[in-house]
Amino acid sequence: MATLQHNITTVLTQDLLTAGENVNKISSITLANVDSSNDAEVDLFLNNGDENFYILKNVIIPNKNTLVLEPGDNISFNNSSNGFSMRIKVDNGSGAATAVDVIIKR
C-alpha cells in the first residue's frame, strides 16, 4: 500500500511513490516547510528509471510556509508498474537538510 504522508529530513533523493503503487489520480500535494529557521529548496519530479521529469525544480519554500499543488499543476501521472515514480529532493540551498512534510491526497 502506498504511503501518502512523508517526513523528509535528509538531503538524499527519496521516493514518495514508487512505480507500481497505482496512485494515479492525485487531487493535491502539500509541501510544508516545518524547519524552524531554514528555507527549503525543493525538487519534485517523476522518474522512469532513465529520465527525470520535473514538476518543481529549485523551488524555494520559506521556513514555516506551505506550498499546495493541485490538478492544474500537472500532478497526476501513470504510477503503474510500467509508469513513473514520484521523487523529492530537499535541502536549504547550501546542501544541508531542511525538514519538509509532504501529504499526497487522492
Secondary structure, DSSP 8 states (H G I E B T S, - for coil): ----EEEE-SSS-EEEE-TTS------EEEEEE--SS--EEEEEEEE-SS-EEEEEEEEEE-TT-EEEE-GGG------STTS-EEEEEEE-SSS----EEEEEE-
